[in-house]
Every structure is written in C-alpha cells, then in structure tokens.
Amino acid sequence: MARPEQVLLLEPQHELKFRGPFSDVVTTNLKLSNPTDRNVCFKVKTTAPRRYCVRPNSGIIDAGTSINVSVMLQPFDYDPNEKSKHKFMVQSLLAPPDMTDMEGVWKEAKPDELMDSKLRCVFDMPSENEKTHDMESNKMMSSSLLKSESSSLPQKSLSSTLDDGEVKKIMEECKRLQMEAQRLREENKQIREDDGLRMRKSNMMSSQHSSVGMKREEGLSARSVALIVLFFVYIQVFLPAKPPLRKGLTREMIHTVGVTHRAIKLTRPIRGFVKSGRL
C-alpha cells in the first residue's frame, strides 16, 4: 500500500546546500510549512547523525503555520573529489485531536499514516572572491545582530557604562595595586634574607663557643695527665726503694722522715711549672 503524500511544504524541496569553508560549523535552514487545518507532527532524520546537529529535530507544527529547522554541519576536511552521500528525511503525520504524548503517537502510528520527504546534501566550496563576499556578509549580519541586541537592552544598562575618566581611574588604581604588591614581595624577600643571615651568624657563634669549651677541657685534661706523669717519674727517679738505717733510729722512723723529705722535694718543681705557666 502506497504511503500518503507529504502534507508539509519543504523549502528547499530536494537539496540541502552547505557552503564552505568547512573548517568551522556551517549552518543551513530548512523551512517546514503546514498549509492544512490540522496540527502535524514531524521528525528530521539523517544518515550521518554524528556529522550534523539539527534544532529542532522534532515537534508539532500548528495548522497554517511554519517552522525553521537549523541544520548544522560539523567541521571536517573537505575533499572536492569525494561526493556527498549524506541524506535527510522529514517524516510527518497528522496529530490526533486528543494528543498528550507525542512519543506514544509515533510508536502507535501505522505505516499508512506516515508521510516522508527526502533531501540530499550538497557541499559547495566557494572561490576566493566568493569567500571574501561571504565573510563580509557574515560580518554585516553579526554587526546587525549586535546592534539589535544592544537596542533591546534596558536603558539602565546603557547609562551604567563607564566613561573614559572612570576607566582611567580604574587603570591607575590597578597600577597602584600592582606596585604595592611588588613592594611587599621585595620586603618579604629582604626579611627572609636577613633571617637567614642571623641564623648563619648564630650557628657560627655556637660552633665557636663549643670549640673553645672543647679546647679548654682538652687543656685541663692534658695538664692533669702531665702532673700525674711527672709525679710518678719523680717517684721512680728520686726515691730509692729502701732508705739506709741510722743509729738510734728505727726503720719506721727513718722511713717516715724520708717520705716527708722526698714529698717536699717533689712538690717544688711542680709548683715551679705551674707558676711559670708551662702546665
């Protein structure tokens, strides 16, 4: 059974033309008109869904109205020798009077209720002169859009724009803040350097004090050892093992006198060394 004829009017009818360069998104428009007295549901499908973005890709067109569908081609490397095989299909059906769920309507639709129209994609790479003309036309369109947007802004926002004097004041304030930040960074750097110098000096002083204390302790220990060594040398050299006995004196008395005498002799040279500073 043949499908019913498409009730929507498409503009363009058979081809969607995309004009390069294709290094950026290229957009073309498809106008769908509903000349009937009933609402019509529509869907836009493509054989290359990853290459295109369609807005809106589905919806309802009221009776006697039309809608513009934007078809956006994503950037790609254009090859003039490669023919485009991309196609679009506009599918439609008459909306039921009591429709509440459009997805449910599409699922429950019968094949003989569906209408479709197919369009093929055409890529057109303009020449250099045409590129310049297209760029200028795009600039004019963008400037006109900006003007229209600026005219639609509230009067309050326009009156709140900054004049040259206020801009100058803001720039001077920014420069002053930058100089202040630079000065604070330099002061912080100088403080860190001073702290490091003080730490090095304190470490040097503590190391010097510790070395002086160690030298003093070494000197005292050396003097003590020298005194002990001299004491034993004197004992060995100048003290005989057994003193001779004298008449009328016992051995113990003679030994006591001899030890006292030798001790007196022993202390004399030691005191001389200490006074002279040799020890």
C-alpha positions as CSV (number, residue, x, y, z in Angstrom):
1,M,0.0,0.0,0.0
2,A,1.5,3.4,-1.0
3,R,2.2,5.9,1.6
4,P,0.1,9.2,1.6
5,E,1.6,12.3,0.0
6,Q,3.5,14.7,2.2
7,V,1.3,17.5,3.6
8,L,4.2,19.7,4.7
9,L,5.8,22.1,2.3
10,L,9.6,22.0,2.4
11,E,11.9,24.8,1.4
12,P,14.2,23.8,-0.2
13,Q,12.4,20.7,-1.5
14,H,15.2,18.4,-2.7
15,E,18.7,19.6,-1.6
16,L,20.3,21.0,1.5
17,K,23.3,23.1,0.3
18,F,26.2,23.8,2.6
19,R,28.7,26.4,1.6
20,G,32.3,26.2,2.7
21,P,34.9,26.7,4.0
22,F,34.2,23.7,6.2
23,S,36.8,24.4,8.9
24,D,34.0,25.7,11.1
25,V,30.4,24.8,11.7
26,V,28.3,25.5,8.6
27,T,24.5,26.1,9.0
28,T,21.7,25.9,6.6
29,N,18.0,26.3,7.2
30,L,15.0,24.1,6.2
31,K,11.6,25.7,6.3
32,L,8.6,23.4,7.1
33,S,5.1,24.9,6.4
34,N,1.8,23.3,7.4
35,P,-0.9,24.5,5.0
36,T,-3.6,22.2,6.4
37,D,-6.2,22.9,9.0
38,R,-4.8,20.2,11.4
39,N,-1.7,20.1,13.6
40,V,1.2,18.0,12.1
41,C,3.9,16.1,14.0
42,F,7.3,16.0,12.3
43,K,10.7,14.4,12.7
44,V,14.0,15.1,10.9
45,K,16.3,12.1,10.4
46,T,19.8,11.8,8.7
47,T,22.0,9.0,7.5
48,A,25.0,10.7,9.3
49,P,23.8,11.7,12.8
50,R,27.4,12.3,14.0
51,R,28.1,14.8,11.3
52,Y,25.0,17.0,11.8
53,C,23.2,18.8,14.6
54,V,19.5,19.5,13.9
55,R,17.5,22.0,16.0
56,P,14.6,21.3,16.4
57,N,14.7,17.7,15.3
58,S,11.1,17.0,16.1
59,G,7.9,18.8,17.2
60,I,4.4,19.9,16.2
61,I,3.5,22.5,13.5
62,D,0.2,24.1,14.2
63,A,-2.3,24.5,11.4
64,G,-1.5,27.2,8.9
65,T,2.0,27.9,10.5
66,S,5.6,27.2,9.6
67,I,8.8,26.5,11.4
68,N,12.5,26.9,10.6
69,V,14.8,23.9,11.2
70,S,18.6,24.7,11.6
71,V,20.9,22.0,10.2
72,M,24.5,22.4,11.4
73,L,27.3,20.6,9.6
74,Q,30.2,19.9,11.9
75,P,33.8,20.8,10.7
76,F,35.6,18.3,8.6
77,D,38.4,18.1,5.9
78,Y,36.7,18.8,2.6
79,D,37.7,16.7,-0.4
80,P,36.3,18.1,-3.7
81,N,36.7,14.7,-5.4
82,E,34.5,13.0,-2.8
83,K,30.8,13.1,-3.4
84,S,28.4,13.5,-0.5
85,K,26.2,10.5,0.3
86,H,24.5,12.2,3.2
87,K,20.7,12.4,3.1
88,F,17.9,13.8,5.3
89,M,14.3,12.6,5.7
90,V,11.5,14.7,7.0
91,Q,8.8,12.4,8.4
92,S,5.4,13.6,9.4
93,L,1.9,12.5,10.5
94,L,-1.4,14.2,11.3
95,A,-1.6,14.8,15.1
96,P,-4.7,13.3,16.7
97,P,-7.1,15.8,18.4
98,D,-6.6,14.5,21.9
99,M,-2.8,14.0,21.7
100,T,-0.9,14.2,25.0
101,D,2.2,12.1,24.4
102,M,4.0,12.7,21.1
103,E,6.4,9.8,21.6
104,G,3.4,7.5,22.1
105,V,1.8,8.8,18.9
106,W,4.9,7.9,16.9
107,K,5.1,4.5,18.4
108,E,1.4,3.7,17.8
109,A,1.4,5.2,14.3
110,K,0.5,2.9,11.4
111,P,2.8,2.8,8.3
112,D,0.0,4.1,6.1
113,E,-0.3,7.2,8.3
114,L,3.4,8.2,7.9
115,M,4.5,10.7,5.3
116,D,8.1,11.5,4.4
117,S,10.2,13.6,2.1
118,K,13.9,13.1,1.3
119,L,16.6,15.6,0.7
120,R,20.3,15.1,-0.3
121,C,23.2,17.1,1.0
122,V,25.4,19.2,-1.4
123,F,28.7,20.7,-0.4
124,D,29.8,23.8,-2.2
125,M,33.3,25.3,-1.8
126,P,33.2,28.9,-3.0
127,S,36.0,30.7,-4.8
128,E,38.3,33.2,-3.2
129,N,36.1,36.2,-4.3
130,E,33.0,34.5,-3.0
131,K,34.7,33.7,0.3
132,T,35.5,37.4,0.8
133,H,32.0,38.3,-0.1
134,D,30.6,35.7,2.3
135,M,32.9,36.8,5.1
136,E,31.8,40.4,4.6
137,S,28.1,39.4,4.6
138,N,28.7,37.4,7.7
139,K,30.3,40.4,9.4
140,M,27.4,42.6,8.4
141,M,24.9,40.1,9.7
142,S,26.8,39.8,13.0
143,S,27.0,43.6,13.4
144,S,23.3,44.0,12.7
145,L,22.6,41.3,15.3
146,L,24.8,43.1,17.8
147,K,23.0,46.4,17.1
148,S,19.6,44.8,17.5
149,E,20.7,43.1,20.8
150,S,22.2,46.4,22.1
151,S,19.0,48.3,21.2
152,S,16.9,45.7,23.1
153,L,19.0,46.2,26.3
154,P,17.4,48.3,29.1
155,Q,18.2,52.0,29.2
156,K,19.6,51.5,32.7
157,S,22.4,49.2,31.4
158,L,23.3,51.7,28.7
159,S,23.5,54.5,31.2
160,S,25.7,52.4,33.5
161,T,28.5,52.1,31.0
162,L,31.8,53.6,32.1
163,D,33.1,56.8,30.6
164,D,36.8,57.4,29.8
165,G,37.5,59.1,33.1
166,E,36.3,56.2,35.1
167,V,38.2,53.8,33.0
168,K,41.4,55.9,33.5
169,K,40.8,55.9,37.3
170,I,40.4,52.1,37.3
171,M,43.6,51.6,35.3
172,E,45.5,53.9,37.7
173,E,44.2,52.0,40.7
174,C,45.3,48.7,39.1
175,K,48.8,50.1,38.5
176,R,49.0,51.3,42.1
177,L,47.9,47.9,43.4
178,Q,50.5,46.2,41.2
179,M,53.3,48.5,42.5
180,E,52.2,47.9,46.1
181,A,52.2,44.1,45.6
182,Q,55.7,44.3,44.1
183,R,57.0,46.4,47.0
184,L,55.5,43.8,49.5
185,R,57.2,41.0,47.7
186,E,60.6,42.8,47.8
187,E,60.2,43.5,51.6
188,N,59.3,39.8,52.2
189,K,62.4,38.7,50.3
190,Q,64.6,41.1,52.3
191,I,63.2,39.8,55.6
192,R,63.8,36.3,54.5
193,E,67.5,37.1,53.6
194,D,68.0,38.9,57.0
195,D,66.6,35.9,58.9
196,G,68.9,33.6,57.0
197,L,71.9,35.8,57.8
198,R,71.1,35.9,61.5
199,M,70.7,32.1,61.6
200,R,74.1,31.6,60.0
201,K,75.7,34.0,62.5
202,S,74.1,32.3,65.5
203,N,75.2,28.9,64.2
204,M,78.8,30.2,63.7
205,M,78.9,31.7,67.2
206,S,77.5,28.5,68.8
207,S,80.1,26.4,66.9
208,Q,82.9,28.7,68.1
209,H,81.8,28.5,71.7
210,S,81.6,24.8,71.6
211,S,85.1,24.5,70.1
212,V,86.6,26.9,72.8
213,G,85.0,24.8,75.5
214,M,86.3,21.6,74.0
215,K,89.9,23.1,73.8
216,R,89.7,24.2,77.5
217,E,88.6,20.7,78.5
218,E,91.4,19.2,76.5
219,G,93.9,21.6,78.1
220,L,92.8,20.7,81.6
221,S,92.9,17.0,80.9
222,A,96.4,17.4,79.4
223,R,97.6,19.2,82.5
224,S,96.2,16.6,84.8
225,V,97.9,13.8,82.8
226,A,101.2,15.7,82.8
227,L,101.1,16.2,86.6
228,I,100.4,12.6,87.2
229,V,103.2,11.5,84.8
230,L,105.7,13.9,86.5
231,F,104.7,12.6,89.9
232,F,105.4,9.0,89.0
233,V,108.6,9.9,87.2
234,Y,109.9,11.7,90.3
235,I,108.9,8.8,92.5
236,Q,110.8,6.4,90.3
237,V,113.9,8.5,89.8
238,F,114.5,10.3,93.1
239,L,113.1,7.8,95.6
240,P,115.2,4.8,96.5
241,A,113.5,1.6,97.2
242,K,114.9,1.1,100.8
243,P,116.5,4.0,102.7
244,P,119.6,3.1,104.9
245,L,119.2,2.7,108.6
246,R,120.8,5.2,111.0
247,K,122.0,4.5,114.5
248,G,119.5,5.3,117.2
249,L,116.5,5.3,114.7
250,T,114.1,2.6,114.0
251,R,113.3,1.5,110.5
252,E,109.8,3.0,110.7
253,M,111.0,6.4,111.9
254,I,113.6,6.6,109.2
255,H,111.0,5.7,106.6
256,T,108.6,8.4,107.7
257,V,111.3,11.1,107.6
258,G,112.5,10.0,104.2
259,V,109.0,10.0,102.7
260,T,108.3,13.5,104.1
261,H,111.6,14.8,102.7
262,R,111.0,13.4,99.3
263,A,107.5,14.7,99.2
264,I,108.8,18.2,99.8
265,K,111.3,17.9,97.1
266,L,108.7,16.5,94.7
267,T,106.3,19.4,95.1
268,R,108.9,22.2,94.5
269,P,109.4,21.6,90.7
270,I,105.7,21.0,90.2
271,R,104.9,24.3,91.8
272,G,107.5,26.0,89.6
273,F,106.0,24.5,86.4
274,V,102.5,25.7,87.5
275,K,103.7,29.3,88.3
276,S,105.7,29.6,85.0
277,G,102.6,28.5,83.0
278,R,104.1,25.5,81.4
279,L,101.3,23.4,82.8
